[in-house]
Amino acid sequence: VFPHRMDSEKQPELFVKLLKLFQKYPNWKFIFTKEECKNKLDYYKLLSKSKVAISFALQETWGIAQQESMMMGCIPLVPDRLSYREMYFESFRYTTEKELFSLVENCILNYDTLTSEKSEFEYNRKKQNKEKIFRPMTRSYIKPKLNLEKCVISKSLK
């Protein structure tokens, strides 16, 4: 999933490149959230069904879309630059396009293994949520999956 604005600094054209490259996996959809979601609740529902969230950002100071994606259970894949270096473990960062393609293909081919409770990748994702994302914001642990039926969206988010 591409959970970002469709602005040039987010490089949506690179997501299109991924979509074309990985057409060989028809069971995997590459989705732009801005094209699919009409409101914030639709956005969170889509994120909760998604498996991987990808960023190509050239400018980022906080990266709320990637954090929301991780809260909803997505594996985050981010460039090894900007605020991402401080906020994401190395296992979720890429430095080259080739490295990203390899990470994406690994997620496609090994998703169940990567997200199993015993997986180091899943351990890092949960640890990532706890130590790098939520602790600085709340100083406590918040479960990465939200119960959308009980989720109240304020009017400002609609």
C-alpha positions, 0 to 999 in steps of 0.5 A, spaced: 500 500 500 502 507 498 499 511 504 501 517 502 499 524 498 500 524 491 505 529 491 512 529 487 516 529 494 512 522 495 514 519 488 508 515 487 511 514 480 516 509 483 510 505 486 507 505 479 514 502 477 513 496 483 506 495 481 508 493 474 514 489 476 510 485 481 505 483 476 507 476 476 504 476 483 497 476 481 494 475 488 498 481 491 495 488 489 498 494 489 494 500 492 494 507 492 490 509 498 488 516 496 485 513 490 481 507 494 479 511 500 473 516 501 474 518 508 479 516 514 475 510 516 476 507 509 483 509 510 484 505 516 480 499 514 484 499 508 490 499 512 488 493 516 487 489 510 494 491 507 500 487 508 506 492 506 506 499 506 512 503 502 515 510 502 519 513 497 519 520 501 524 525 499 522 530 504 519 527 511 519 530 518 515 525 522 511 520 517 505 519 520 502 515 514 507 510 515 506 510 522 499 509 521 500 503 517 504 500 522 499 501 527 494 497 523 499 491 522 503 493 515 510 491 514 513 498 513 519 499 508 522 506 508 528 509 505 534 509 509 534 517 510 530 523 513 527 522 519 526 514 518 533 513 520 531 515 527 524 512 527 525 505 523 529 499 525 535 497 519 531 491 517 525 496 515 530 501 511 532 500 504 538 504 500 537 502 493 532 501 488 534 494 488 534 493 495 527 495 495 525 490 490 528 485 494 525 487 500 518 487 497 519 480 493 521 477 500 515 480 503 511 477 497 514 470 498 515 469 505 509 474 508 507 468 513 513 466 515 515 474 516 509 475 520 509 469 524 510 470 532 517 467 532 520 471 526 525 476 527 522 480 522 515 480 526 519 481 533 522 487 530 516 490 527 513 489 534 519 492 537 519 498 532 512 499 534 513 499 542 520 503 542 521 507 536 513 509 535 509 509 541 514 510 546 516 517 544 509 519 543 505 515 549 510 512 554 506 506 553 505 500 549 499 501 544 497 494 540 498 495 533 491 493 531 486 497 532 478 495 533 475 499 527 468 497 530 470 501 536 474 507 533 471 513 533 473 518 528 473 526 530 469 530 525 476 533 523 478 527 520 472 525 516 
